[in-house]
């Protein structure tokens, strides 16, 4: 029988593989003629609508969420929605592989957010974050192409926002199932990115342009988000984020296959360092649950009392 930790690790790795395809599909869609805002609006809106229909038809109990948890999902989704806008605008200016390398700095930002929320990090986690950060610096610094610094800044802002939404959702996931958190977070993201598209760039490409990258990206978002929050629920945001760095390797491989991008020798050294950080997950113990954690800037995201008769049960 699988332990909760094993389930979390597997879910995090599945999410990482799918999210590793996102920059490649997103970059392909942009190169095909879709604007960055159109890409982020279509993929998020489609994924949210699909999940809502599935839950409403087959799993209606998962529509229940307590008010403070709902507020937490709305906050996390709005933050991640703005982060997604910066991410796809950066992809319009950067190669997919380089963009994902920069985005992979989010565990460093996550460590800062979690420290502010009074979640201590053990020495192995600190070592893995440091090694991963060094690896990403090698991967980024080893490029032979000129760097668009505006795109770099946009991608770092996207990583900062992505890191911020994880500890918020982790708080909600103490008492709420992953599908419920995924649904309301995606709906909140859609409430940000769709109006941004309609207001600032309501244009779609010509009718002869292929939609398969956008459709593929929507399905990747749908399944990746479910796996992401399942991982966060079972092993915590930091461990999920560090395992999520394997998405970088996926992005590098598929950007080489589909987009003809490649890495230098120095970048491959960085990739090796990143792989070592990933393999150390077994030596990095999952921190004890902070379910009763009543301090920190996110301590307000908790229900005063969980009713014993809620549809999905008190613990999932």
C-alpha positions as CSV (number, residue, x, y, z in Angstrom):
1,X,0.0,0.0,0.0
2,X,1.4,3.4,-0.9
3,X,2.3,5.8,1.9
4,X,1.1,9.4,1.8
5,X,4.7,10.4,1.1
6,X,5.0,8.1,-1.9
7,X,1.7,9.4,-3.3
8,X,2.9,12.9,-2.9
9,X,6.3,12.3,-4.5
10,X,4.6,10.5,-7.5
11,X,2.0,13.3,-7.9
12,X,4.8,15.9,-7.8
13,X,6.8,14.2,-10.5
14,X,3.7,13.7,-12.7
15,X,3.0,17.4,-12.3
16,X,6.6,18.3,-13.1
17,X,6.6,16.3,-16.3
18,X,3.4,17.9,-17.5
19,X,4.4,21.4,-16.5
20,X,7.7,20.8,-18.3
21,X,5.7,20.6,-21.5
22,X,4.0,23.9,-20.8
23,X,6.7,26.3,-21.9
24,X,7.3,24.3,-25.1
25,X,3.6,24.2,-26.0
26,X,3.2,27.8,-25.0
27,X,6.2,29.0,-27.0
28,X,4.9,27.0,-30.0
29,X,1.5,28.6,-29.8
30,X,3.1,32.1,-29.6
31,X,5.3,31.4,-32.6
32,X,2.2,30.1,-34.5
33,X,0.5,33.5,-34.1
34,X,-1.3,33.5,-30.7
35,X,-0.6,36.4,-28.4
36,X,0.7,35.7,-24.9
37,X,-2.6,36.9,-23.3
38,X,-4.6,34.7,-25.7
39,X,-2.5,31.7,-24.8
40,X,-2.8,32.1,-21.0
41,X,-6.6,33.0,-21.2
42,X,-7.5,30.0,-23.5
43,X,-5.5,27.4,-21.6
44,X,-6.6,28.5,-18.1
45,X,-10.3,29.1,-19.1
46,X,-10.5,25.7,-20.9
47,X,-8.9,23.8,-18.0
48,X,-11.1,25.5,-15.4
49,X,-14.3,24.9,-17.4
50,X,-13.4,21.2,-18.0
51,X,-12.7,20.6,-14.3
52,X,-15.9,22.4,-13.2
53,X,-18.0,20.2,-15.6
54,X,-16.4,17.0,-14.3
55,X,-16.8,17.9,-10.7
56,X,-20.4,19.3,-11.1
57,X,-21.5,16.1,-13.0
58,X,-19.6,13.3,-11.3
59,X,-18.2,14.6,-8.0
60,X,-20.6,17.3,-6.7
61,X,-19.5,16.9,-3.0
62,X,-16.1,18.4,-4.1
63,X,-17.9,21.7,-4.8
64,X,-18.1,22.3,-1.0
65,X,-15.4,24.5,0.6
66,X,-15.5,26.5,3.8
67,X,-15.5,30.4,3.4
68,X,-11.9,31.1,4.5
69,X,-10.6,28.2,2.4
70,X,-12.5,29.7,-0.6
71,X,-10.9,33.1,0.1
72,X,-7.5,31.4,0.2
73,X,-8.1,29.8,-3.1
74,X,-9.3,33.1,-4.6
75,X,-6.2,34.8,-3.3
76,X,-3.8,32.1,-4.5
77,X,-5.5,31.9,-7.9
78,X,-5.5,35.7,-8.5
79,X,-1.7,35.8,-7.6
80,X,-1.0,32.8,-9.9
81,X,-3.1,34.4,-12.6
82,X,-1.0,37.5,-12.6
83,X,2.1,35.3,-12.5
84,X,0.9,33.4,-15.6
85,X,0.5,36.6,-17.5
86,X,4.1,37.6,-16.8
87,X,5.2,34.0,-17.6
88,X,3.7,33.9,-21.1
89,X,4.6,37.5,-21.9
90,X,8.2,36.5,-21.1
91,X,7.9,33.4,-23.3
92,X,7.2,35.7,-26.2
93,X,10.7,37.2,-25.6
94,X,12.7,34.2,-24.5
95,X,13.5,30.7,-25.8
96,X,11.4,28.1,-24.0
97,X,14.4,26.4,-22.4
98,X,15.9,29.6,-21.1
99,X,12.5,30.8,-19.9
100,X,12.0,27.6,-17.9
101,X,15.5,27.8,-16.5
102,X,14.7,31.2,-15.0
103,X,11.3,30.1,-13.8
104,X,12.9,27.2,-12.0
105,X,14.2,29.7,-9.4
106,X,10.8,29.6,-7.7
107,X,11.9,27.2,-4.9
108,X,14.3,29.9,-3.8
109,X,11.4,32.4,-3.6
110,X,9.2,29.8,-1.9
111,X,11.8,29.3,0.8
112,X,11.6,33.0,1.6
113,X,7.8,33.0,1.7
114,X,7.7,30.0,4.0
115,X,10.3,31.5,6.3
116,X,8.0,34.6,6.5
117,X,5.2,32.2,7.4
118,X,7.3,30.7,10.2
119,X,8.0,27.4,8.6
120,X,11.6,26.4,9.4
121,X,13.6,24.6,6.7
122,X,15.9,21.6,7.6
123,X,19.5,21.6,6.5
124,X,19.0,19.1,3.7
125,X,16.2,21.3,2.2
126,X,18.5,24.4,2.5
127,X,21.3,22.4,0.8
128,X,19.0,21.3,-2.0
129,X,17.6,24.8,-2.6
130,X,21.1,26.2,-2.7
131,X,22.3,23.5,-5.1
132,X,19.3,24.0,-7.3
133,X,19.8,27.7,-7.4
134,X,23.4,27.3,-8.3
135,X,22.4,24.8,-11.0
136,X,19.9,27.3,-12.5
137,X,22.5,30.0,-12.5
138,X,24.8,27.8,-14.5
139,X,22.0,26.8,-16.8
140,X,21.2,30.5,-17.4
141,X,24.7,31.9,-17.5
142,X,25.9,29.2,-19.8
143,X,23.8,30.4,-22.8
144,X,25.7,31.7,-25.8
145,X,22.7,33.7,-27.0
146,X,22.0,37.3,-26.1
147,X,19.5,37.6,-23.2
148,X,16.4,39.8,-23.4
149,X,16.5,41.4,-19.9
150,X,12.9,42.6,-20.0
151,X,11.9,39.0,-20.6
152,X,14.2,37.8,-17.8
153,X,12.5,40.3,-15.4
154,X,9.0,39.2,-16.5
155,X,9.9,35.5,-15.9
156,X,11.3,36.2,-12.5
157,X,8.2,38.1,-11.5
158,X,6.2,35.1,-12.7
159,X,8.3,32.7,-10.6
160,X,7.9,35.0,-7.6
161,X,4.1,34.9,-7.9
162,X,4.0,31.2,-8.5
163,X,6.1,30.6,-5.4
164,X,3.7,32.8,-3.4
165,X,0.6,30.9,-4.3
166,X,1.9,27.5,-3.1
167,X,2.1,28.2,0.7
168,X,-1.4,29.9,0.5
169,X,-2.8,26.8,-1.1
170,X,-0.9,24.5,1.3
171,X,-2.8,26.1,4.1
172,X,-6.1,25.4,2.5
173,X,-5.1,21.8,1.6
174,X,-4.7,21.0,5.3
175,X,-8.5,20.4,5.4
176,X,-9.7,20.5,1.7
177,X,-9.2,17.9,-1.0
178,X,-6.9,18.6,-3.9
179,X,-9.6,18.6,-6.6
180,X,-11.6,21.3,-4.7
181,X,-8.5,23.5,-4.3
182,X,-7.6,23.0,-7.9
183,X,-11.1,23.9,-9.1
184,X,-11.4,27.2,-7.2
185,X,-7.8,28.2,-7.8
186,X,-8.2,27.7,-11.6
187,X,-11.5,29.6,-11.5
188,X,-9.8,32.5,-9.7
189,X,-6.9,32.4,-12.3
190,X,-9.5,32.6,-15.1
191,X,-11.1,35.6,-13.4
192,X,-7.8,37.4,-13.8
193,X,-6.4,36.2,-17.2
194,X,-9.6,36.2,-19.3
195,X,-10.5,39.9,-18.5
196,X,-6.8,40.8,-19.2
197,X,-7.1,39.2,-22.6
198,X,-10.5,40.8,-23.4
199,X,-9.4,44.3,-22.3
200,X,-5.8,44.5,-23.6
201,X,-5.5,42.1,-26.6
202,X,-8.8,40.6,-27.7
203,X,-7.4,39.1,-30.9
204,X,-7.1,35.5,-32.2
205,X,-4.9,34.4,-35.0
206,X,-6.0,33.6,-38.6
207,X,-8.3,30.7,-39.1
208,X,-5.6,28.6,-40.8
209,X,-3.3,28.6,-37.6
210,X,-3.1,25.3,-35.8
211,X,-4.8,25.2,-32.4
212,X,-3.1,22.0,-31.2
213,X,-0.5,23.7,-29.0
214,X,-3.2,25.6,-27.1
215,X,-5.4,22.6,-26.7
216,X,-2.5,20.5,-25.6
217,X,-1.5,23.2,-23.1
218,X,-5.0,23.3,-21.7
219,X,-5.0,19.5,-21.0
220,X,-1.5,19.8,-19.6
221,X,-2.7,22.5,-17.2
222,X,-5.8,20.5,-16.2
223,X,-3.9,17.4,-15.2
224,X,-0.8,19.1,-13.9
225,X,-2.7,21.3,-11.5
226,X,-4.5,18.2,-10.0
227,X,-1.2,16.5,-9.5
228,X,0.5,19.6,-8.2
229,X,-2.0,20.2,-5.3
230,X,-2.1,16.4,-4.5
231,X,1.7,16.6,-4.1
232,X,1.5,19.8,-2.0
233,X,-1.2,18.1,0.2
234,X,0.9,15.0,1.0
235,X,4.5,16.3,1.1
236,X,4.2,20.0,1.4
237,X,4.9,23.0,-0.9
238,X,8.7,23.0,-0.6
239,X,9.3,19.3,-1.4
240,X,6.8,19.5,-4.2
241,X,8.6,22.6,-5.6
242,X,12.0,20.9,-5.4
243,X,10.7,17.8,-7.2
244,X,9.0,20.2,-9.6
245,X,12.4,21.3,-10.8
246,X,12.5,18.1,-12.9
247,X,10.1,20.0,-15.2
248,X,13.2,21.9,-16.3
249,X,14.8,18.8,-17.7
250,X,11.5,17.9,-19.5
251,X,11.4,21.5,-21.0
252,X,15.0,21.3,-22.1
253,X,14.6,17.9,-23.8
254,X,11.3,18.8,-25.6
255,X,12.4,22.3,-26.6
256,X,15.4,20.6,-28.3
257,X,13.1,18.1,-30.0
258,X,10.3,20.4,-31.1
259,X,11.8,23.8,-31.3
260,X,15.4,23.0,-32.1
261,X,16.9,24.7,-29.0
262,X,20.0,23.3,-27.4
263,X,22.3,23.7,-24.3
264,X,26.0,24.5,-23.9
265,X,28.5,22.5,-21.9
266,X,28.1,24.8,-18.9
267,X,24.3,24.5,-19.0
268,X,24.6,20.7,-19.0
269,X,26.7,21.0,-15.8
270,X,23.8,23.0,-14.3
271,X,21.4,20.3,-15.4
272,X,23.6,17.7,-13.6
273,X,23.5,19.7,-10.4
274,X,19.7,20.0,-10.7
275,X,19.4,16.2,-11.1
276,X,21.5,15.7,-8.0
277,X,19.1,18.0,-6.1
278,X,16.2,15.9,-7.3
279,X,17.7,12.6,-6.3
280,X,18.3,13.8,-2.8
281,X,14.5,13.9,-2.1
282,X,14.7,10.5,-0.3
283,X,17.2,12.0,2.1
284,X,15.1,15.0,2.8
285,X,12.4,14.2,5.4
286,X,8.9,15.6,4.9
287,X,8.3,18.2,7.6
288,X,5.6,17.4,10.1
289,X,2.2,18.7,9.3
290,X,1.6,22.4,10.3
291,X,-2.1,21.8,10.4
292,X,-2.4,23.4,13.8
293,X,0.1,26.2,12.9
294,X,-1.5,29.3,14.3
295,X,1.2,31.8,13.7
296,X,2.7,33.4,10.5
297,X,1.2,35.7,8.0
298,X,-1.0,33.0,6.5
299,X,-2.4,31.8,9.8
300,X,-5.8,33.3,9.0
301,X,-6.4,30.5,6.3
302,X,-8.0,27.9,8.6
303,X,-11.5,27.0,9.6
304,X,-12.5,27.6,13.2
305,X,-14.3,24.2,13.3
306,X,-14.6,21.6,10.5
307,X,-18.1,20.1,10.6
308,X,-18.1,16.3,10.9
309,X,-20.7,15.8,8.2
310,X,-19.0,17.8,5.3
311,X,-19.5,16.0,2.0
312,X,-15.9,14.9,1.4
313,X,-15.1,14.0,5.1
314,X,-13.0,15.9,7.6
315,X,-9.7,14.8,6.2
316,X,-10.3,14.3,2.5
